[in-house]
Amino acid sequence: EEQLVESGGALVQPGGSLRLSCAASGFSFSSYEMNWVRQAPGKGLEWVSYINSNNNNIDYADSVKGRFTISRDNAKNSLYLQMNSLRVEDTAVYYCARERDWGNAFDFWGQGTMVTVSS
Amino acid sequence: QSVLTQAPSVSGAPGQRVTISCTGSSSNIGAAYDVHWYQHIPGTAPKLLIYGNNNRPSGVPDRFSGSKSGTSASLAITGLQAEDEAHYYCQSYDSSLRGSVFGGGTKLTVL
């Protein structure tokens, strides 16, 4: 069974840091491009970051550029999001999502992990 | 403000047909980038409904269909069922922003 399981969400103060993880199983993780997508309370989905299968092509939304870093370890079937200089507006459920070669469609998502930035 | 524009809500009675629209611009939908649609029930993982403008992944009923024209796209749902009550999001790629973009989402209420 294919699975994506996010972890690492927590309550953190503004200016703090957090590292999210996404553990993949049931499919060939190293063959897929991956993304992070978030949903703030009462808001819609917002794309956060993208990484290709080889770790050499990365993109970020302007709202997180310079503060967040996406990475992956194909040997551990894991995706990561290092979040620094966190702001109140980063409060959201963070999802990892698998991307197919169907014109950047996200065909499989995890259940999400909650990040709350508050003093 | 989302890059892709969707109506906040739509409703329909069981068995009826509803459409959800998604309007973009020349740097995303109008630039021939594909449009994808997702169903999201709060508290669960979003689910891919339509990819590549009008294709259904395995397991998605044919009651769901997609279309695209110019800078807009639409999701149609026929034979509405109570279980269709959810939020629906369109997604594409934007060449100016160099990343994926989502619509603001449309909440479907089945009356």
Boltz contact constraints between the chains, C-beta under 6 A:
constraints:
  - contact:
      token1: [A, 44]
      token2: [B, 104]
      max_distance: 6.0
  - contact:
      token1: [A, 44]
      token2: [B, 105]
      max_distance: 6.0
  - contact:
      token1: [A, 45]
      token2: [B, 89]
      max_distance: 6.0
  - contact:
      token1: [A, 45]
      token2: [B, 102]
      max_distance: 6.0
  - contact:
      token1: [A, 47]
      token2: [B, 99]
      max_distance: 6.0
  - contact:
      token1: [A, 47]
      token2: [B, 100]
      max_distance: 6.0
  - contact:
      token1: [A, 59]
      token2: [B, 98]
      max_distance: 6.0
  - contact:
      token1: [A, 59]
      token2: [B, 99]
      max_distance: 6.0
  - contact:
      token1: [A, 61]
      token2: [B, 99]
      max_distance: 6.0
  - contact:
      token1: [A, 102]
      token2: [B, 51]
      max_distance: 6.0
  - contact:
      token1: [A, 102]
      token2: [B, 52]
      max_distance: 6.0
  - contact:
      token1: [A, 103]
      token2: [B, 34]
      max_distance: 6.0
  - contact:
      token1: [A, 103]
      token2: [B, 52]
      max_distance: 6.0
  - contact:
      token1: [A, 104]
      token2: [B, 93]
      max_distance: 6.0
  - contact:
      token1: [A, 105]
      token2: [B, 36]
      max_distance: 6.0
  - contact:
      token1: [A, 105]
      token2: [B, 48]
      max_distance: 6.0
  - contact:
      token1: [A, 105]
      token2: [B, 51]
      max_distance: 6.0
  - contact:
      token1: [A, 107]
      token2: [B, 48]
      max_distance: 6.0
  - contact:
      token1: [A, 109]
      token2: [B, 45]
      max_distance: 6.0
  - contact:
      token1: [A, 109]
      token2: [B, 46]
      max_distance: 6.0
  - contact:
      token1: [A, 111]
      token2: [B, 45]
      max_distance: 6.0
